């Protein structure tokens, strides 16, 4: 558990992560951010590629669950529609939601990862919880605040550039 803003791995899209890749890296539980990682903030309808990926992951030995700071019904509707477990109000970057998820499904830190689009919440929470943080590119930085946040993250992305997943 460390106070680090560096992701353990980076890849452009969530859908790049296959069950085979995750299992080869010892990951049996993939915790996922919701907004701007699975779908944009403005919708709860995934792309066809994301829908197919969710179905493939649900059929795989890798357990997937959403761990989100969200507290709205959009997340609940999405999880019910795609048969996903979830933790709401996770309060990332605090590790509480990630630790709760691991405990709920019986996974250790060594066999768990968090994937998300934000260094200051998802990556930091993963490092504080002692799990592998995987950074993906945000789906849509549609506001000035999201764009500004991304600019602030660039030094950490640059520092971790060698951690890009080679697929």
C-alpha positions in Angstrom: 0.0 0.0 0.0 1.6 3.2 -1.2 0.8 6.8 -1.9 1.5 6.6 -5.6 -0.1 8.2 -8.6 1.6 5.8 -11.0 -0.5 3.1 -12.6 0.8 -0.5 -12.6 -0.4 -0.9 -16.2 -1.8 1.3 -19.0 -3.9 0.5 -22.0 -6.1 2.7 -24.3 -9.4 0.9 -23.7 -11.0 -1.3 -21.1 -11.9 -3.8 -23.9 -8.2 -4.4 -24.4 -8.1 -6.4 -21.2 -8.9 -10.1 -22.0 -9.6 -12.8 -19.5 -6.4 -14.6 -20.8 -4.3 -11.5 -20.2 -5.7 -10.9 -16.7 -5.3 -14.5 -15.6 -1.7 -14.6 -17.0 -1.0 -11.7 -14.7 -2.7 -13.4 -11.7 -5.8 -11.2 -11.7 -9.0 -13.0 -10.8 -11.0 -9.9 -9.7 -11.2 -6.9 -12.0 -12.8 -3.9 -10.3 -13.9 -1.2 -12.7 -14.7 2.4 -12.6 -18.0 3.3 -14.3 -18.1 6.8 -15.7 -15.8 7.4 -18.6 -14.3 3.9 -18.3 -17.2 1.8 -19.3 -19.6 4.5 -20.6 -19.5 8.3 -20.9 -20.9 10.4 -18.1 -23.9 11.3 -20.3 -25.3 7.8 -20.9 -25.8 4.3 -19.5 -25.8 2.6 -23.0 -22.5 1.0 -23.8 -21.1 0.7 -27.3 -21.5 -2.7 -29.1 -17.9 -3.4 -28.5 -18.2 -2.8 -24.7 -21.4 -4.8 -24.5 -19.7 -7.8 -26.2 -16.7 -7.4 -23.9 -19.0 -7.3 -20.8 -20.7 -10.5 -21.9 -17.4 -12.2 -22.6 -16.0 -11.2 -19.2 -19.2 -12.4 -17.4 -18.7 -15.8 -19.1 -15.0 -16.0 -18.1 -13.4 -17.1 -14.9 -12.4 -13.5 -14.1 -14.9 -11.9 -11.7 -15.8 -8.3 -12.7 -17.5 -5.7 -10.5 -18.0 -2.0 -10.7 -16.6 0.1 -7.9 -17.8 3.7 -8.4 -18.1 6.9 -6.5 -21.5 7.3 -8.2 -24.7 7.4 -6.2 -27.3 7.6 -8.9 -29.8 5.2 -10.4 -28.0 5.2 -13.8 -25.4 2.9 -12.3 -27.9 0.5 -10.8 -29.9 0.2 -14.0 -26.7 -0.5 -16.0 -25.5 -3.2 -13.5 -28.9 -4.9 -13.5 -29.1 -4.9 -17.3 -25.6 -6.4 -17.7 -25.6 -8.6 -14.6 -22.8 -6.9 -12.8 -22.1 -6.6 -9.1 -21.3 -3.1 -7.8 -20.2 -1.0 -4.9 -21.6 2.5 -5.0 -20.3 5.5 -3.0 -16.9 4.0 -2.9 -15.3 7.3 -1.9 -12.2 6.7 -4.1 -9.3 7.5 -3.7 -9.9 6.0 -0.3 -9.4 2.3 -0.6 -12.5 1.3 1.4 -14.7 0.4 -1.6 -12.0 -1.7 -3.2 -11.3 -3.5 0.1 -15.0 -4.1 0.5 -15.3 -5.6 -3.0 -12.3 -7.9 -2.4 -13.8 -9.1 0.8 -17.2 -9.6 -0.7 -15.9 -11.9 -3.4 -13.0 -13.5 -1.5 -10.0 -12.1 -3.4 -6.7 -11.0 -2.1 -4.8 -7.9 -3.1 -2.3 -9.9 -5.2 -5.2 -11.3 -7.3 -7.1 -8.0 -7.7 -6.9 -5.0 -10.0 -8.8 -1.7 -10.5 -9.2 -0.2 -13.9 -10.3 3.4 -14.4 -9.7 6.6 -16.3 -8.5 8.8 -13.4 -5.2 8.8 -11.8 -6.3 10.9 -8.8 -9.1 8.6 -7.9 -8.8 5.1 -9.5 -5.1 4.7 -9.7 -4.5 6.2 -6.3 -7.2 4.1 -4.7 -5.6 1.0 -6.3 -2.2 1.8 -4.9 -3.6 2.6 -1.5 -5.5 -0.7 -1.5 -2.4 -2.7 -2.6 -4.0 -3.9 -5.9 -2.8 -3.4 -9.4 -4.1 -0.1 -10.8 -4.7 -0.2 -14.6 -5.2 3.2 -16.3 -7.3 3.5 -19.5 -7.9 6.6 -21.6 -11.1 8.4 -20.7 -13.9 7.8 -23.1 -15.0 11.5 -23.4 -13.4 14.5 -21.7 -16.4 16.6 -22.6 -16.1 19.4 -20.0 -13.3 21.9 -19.3 -12.9 20.3 -15.8 -12.3 16.8 -17.3 -9.8 18.3 -19.8 -8.0 20.2 -17.0 -7.8 17.1 -14.9 -6.3 15.2 -17.8 -3.6 17.9 -18.3 -2.7 17.5 -14.6 -2.4 13.7 -15.0 0.0 14.0 -18.0 3.3 14.0 -15.9 2.2 10.7 -14.2 1.2 9.2 -17.5 4.6 10.2 -19.0 6.4 8.7 -16.0 4.5 5.4 -16.4 4.8 5.2 -20.2 6.9 2.0 -20.0 3.9 0.3 -18.2 1.8 0.3 -21.4 0.4 -3.2 -22.0 1.8 -4.8 -25.1 -1.1 -6.7 -26.7 
